[in-house]
Each structure stands twice: as C-alpha cells, then as structure tokens.
C-alpha cells in the first residue's frame, strides 16, 4: 500500500513496497511459515525511502548485477547517491529510469541503476510467458503487517512472505484478490502487500530459481469500504511479461 502516493487513475490505495514491503496474511495460521517464506527470495531490494514514522520504505527486485526493477511511483522518489539494500549490503544509486509512458497510472515501472554491482546475490529472472492466470505467486517484503481481519497494524522490520493466485492478466496488470480462509481460490499462505509495499516483487512459486512475474503498484479497497489489507481487496501488480522488451533494451540484455 503506498505510503508515497497512489496512482490516481485507479483510485486505489498504493502499496509502497517496503516503504516497507510487508505482508498482510490470512488470520487462521501462525506467523512462522510467512516469516520463513520471506527469507526464500534474496533478490528482494529494500529502497530505504523515509516516512514520517521513521522506518524505510519502498521495495524492488534485483534483475541484473547493477539493476533493480521497481514501480515508477516509487522510482520518482529516488535520487542519485541514495542507498538501497540488497542482501544485507548498501549500494549507492547512480540513476533512475522511469518508463516513458507512465503518467500516474499504467506502465508503473522504473529501473534503478546502481553505482556498483551487487555482490553475493543472484538476480531474479524475468517471466516472459503469457500464461499468468491461475499461477500462484509469492509476495515478499518488509514493513507493516497484520491479518485479513485487522488489516496492517504494525512494523517490526522483519521480512515476510505470502502467496496468492492470479485472477486476471490484462495488457498491463496482474490482478488478484485477498481471499478469506475456506474460499476455493485461497492459497495455503494467502496474503497481500501492506503499506509501504509498492514496487515490491511477485515471484513465481514452486520453482528452484527466482522468477519475477509482477511488480506491486496498487490495491483497490472498494470492496472493503476503503480499508486496506482486508479480505476482499484487489491487488494490482504490473505485468512484467508485458514490459520485457523495454527492460531488455534499457539494461542491455540480449
């Protein structure tokens, strides 16, 4: 849910990836498996953008030794020299490239170029297929956490993970709901992003490598009366497969 601001085109509550990428989870399970899942994706990048409460905000994903992919509405808050954290180490930012078609709505992507390569962390691979519907993904991040009954309520700086099932893949978006326990589409570790999670990654679940399939952009709270992180909210993640050509051209991948 963004702390930095929300794409007004959607009238949704933004999710600033860690401006603390954190997770709001189903309420009927203990917290331990969500904490364990959060540690399984070291390509997660914490962008350390400041908030009024003092904790760092903003998330991204390492996709090449010197490149982080995040949301455009997060990228506009980053300046050269800013320090981001990957694998427990800090790296200075050299520059930020915002998607040329972004205007506070679709195409909510930015590429962050680091001044030096990240050490000891393997970059994630970009998802390039077009069969995302019904795929189960893992969402990870630091920041505000809670359950589908309470919504986001606290921040302890610990990384968490959750899973969800993609319901819709439109031209620009991957969309999925926060289903309550017992719903036929509920995943075993069901959850959604929390405040500060915009720009955070959604990884393909059940594979041996880190495959980036979506980037956190916003959350619709229309079904919950404006309350974020409750059962029934709809997540909007940028569809990475739609933008691989722009990413490849920008970072110089084959």
Secondary structure, DSSP 8 states (H G I E B T S, - for coil): --SS---TTTT-EE--BTSS--EEE-TTS-SHHHHHHHTT-TTEEEEEEE-TTSSEEEEEEEEETTEEEE-HHHHTT--TT-EEEETTEEEEEEEEEE-TT-SSSSS--EEEEESS---S----EE---S--TT-EEEEEEEEEEEETTTEEEEEEEEEEEEEEE--EE-SSEEEEE---TT-TT--TTBEEE-TTBTT-EEEETTSSS-EEEEEEEEEE-GGGTT-TTSTT-EEEEEEGGGGHHHHHHHHT--
